[in-house]
Amino acid sequence: MKTTVVKPEQTASLKTALVVGANGVIGSTLIEHLVELGDWNIVGLSRRGGQDCGHLKFISVDLLDGTDTRSKLAHLTNVTHIFYAAFQDRPGWAEMVAPNLAMLVNVVEVIEPIAKKLVHVSLMQGYKVYGAHLGPFKTPAKESDPGHMPPEFNVDQQQFLEKLQKGKSWTWSAIRPSVVGGTALGNPMNLVTAIAVYASISKELGIPLRFPGKPGAWDKIMEMTDGELLAKATVWAATQPQGANQAFNITNGDLFRWNEMWPDIAGFFKLEVAPPLHMSLQSVMADKGGLWQDIQEKYSLKKHSYGEVSSWGFADGVFSWDYDFFADGSKARRSGFNEYVETREMFFRMFKKLISEGVIPEVK
């Protein structure tokens, strides 16, 4: 992580960001961006904690435990911005509501009364707001689209913030990315790393790179959101007046189909492409832990556990979308956020980062 030097006399004027979900793909990239900006004190919250560095501090906390949350966060009176990107997975959609709402409530109900200079609460959402997880949904999805039948924790979280904010000086924003591209390890929703590991294992086995998704997903319209672009958009919405009390779809700005992107990905890894073959990665990759250890030894890779680099269930979910999956990102652009990332370039840049960090083998 790049370190920005801040003079001691500047410290008092720094904004203070509380990043909730600090070790995830979204939270970790957001922290990197805040560090690079140089005008933030940053506190990262997660179960695992993290390595303190300069104006970045970590707190290990169980956000589902209200008592633990209060005891660990009661001293954070200088927080000016809450960036909420935590997530608790559960087997069913209804089961996700209680824990994910509870974590947000526990954090905000501790910080909001004591942080007298609180400016903004940023809520990370997604296309579940539009029912994208349930099946085919209206595309391009727009922030003004009507809601769908609950349960849906993203909606409950936003309603909690809207109700609490009434009459207050602070504001909120709801950020809605598509599938997020990032390289943070140990995260259950990391498509880029899942593809990279799948391709690396395919190469080691001497087999072509087959698209493992449903047949109907091969030619449907897709989009993604670069983690770095998302970080910039999140900070923009939290610090600009046009972001106050608004929801924004945040996308790379281009669309693709796997039948066009997959051969490019295979080309990066210098692999042949064979016709798609629908298979559950969670099943067929379950026995590859030993092989991955052999690959790490052979190519002198970092000794990350197989679990840390595996997001097979999430990849299966993305590759099962046999319907168009994209939203209208023009509201953010009309409001002043005009960043753009080519998705193909995003994949290649992140694959190269995984190589440079010793996560996957160099491509030869």
C-alpha positions, 0 to 999 in steps of 0.5 A: 500500500502506498503511504502518503506523508502527512505533516504533523500540523495537518493532522488536526484538519484531517477528515476521519473515515470509519471503514466498516468491512475493512478487509473485503474487496471493497473495503480494502480498496477504499482504504488504499484510496483514502490513504493515497488521498492523504487528507484522511485519518482512517479506522478500519473495522473487521473481525480479523483486524489489520496492520496499523500504518501511519494514519491508518488504524484497525480495530478487531470487532464483532459487529453482530455483538452490540456490547463488543461494538459499543466497547470497541468504538466508544472512543471514536468521537472524531469520525466524520464519515462512515463507509459501510461495506460489511456483509454477512452471508447466509444460506437464504435471502430472508436469513441475511436480513437480521445480521446485515441490518444488525451490524449497520445499526450497531455501528451507527447507533454507537457513532452517530450520538458521539461523533459531533462532526459526523458529515456522511454515512455511505452505504454499500449496496448492489443490484439486489435492490433491483431483484437481480439475485432473484432472476431476470430483472428490468435492464438497464436498472435505474435508481428510480425503479420501483422496489420488489417484494421483500425480504431484502437487507439492502432496502432495510439498511437504506430505510434505517438510514433515511429514517435516522437522518431526518432532521440531522445535519449529516447525510447518507448515500447508497452506492450500487456497484455491479460485480466488483473487481478486486484482488483482496484475498480471503473474501467470499466474493472475489470473481477476479481471483477465482478466474485467475486461480481457475485459469492457473490450475487449468494451465497446470493441468494442460487443459483449455479454459472452458467457461463453466457457467450456464449455457444461457449466461454465455451470450448475455450482456454483463458489466462489472465495477472496478474496485478502484473506480468504486472507491473513487465514486464512494468518496466522491458521493460522500464529500460532494453536495450532489451526493447527499441523500442519493443512491447511485449505480456505479459501473465501469461504463462498458458492457460485455458478453462472456463469449467475447471476454472469455477468449481474451481472458484465456489469451492473457493466460496463453490458454486455448479455449474449448466450448463452454461446459456447465459445471459447478466450480464449487464441486469440481475445484473442491479437491484441488487444494493439494494441487494448488499447494504443489503449484505454490511450491513449483512457482515459489508463490506466497503460501496463501491457503487454498481457501483464501484464493477460492471464491468458487460459490460466488463465481458459480453464482455470477456464471449462472446469470442466464439473463442480462445483468446491467444498470444505468450509471448515467445518474452519477455521471450527470451529477459529476462523477465521470470516471471510466474503466475498460473491463478488459483492461481491469481484468488484465491489470488485476491479473498482473497484480496477482502475479506481481504479489506472488498469488498466481504463477507468472504467465509464460 
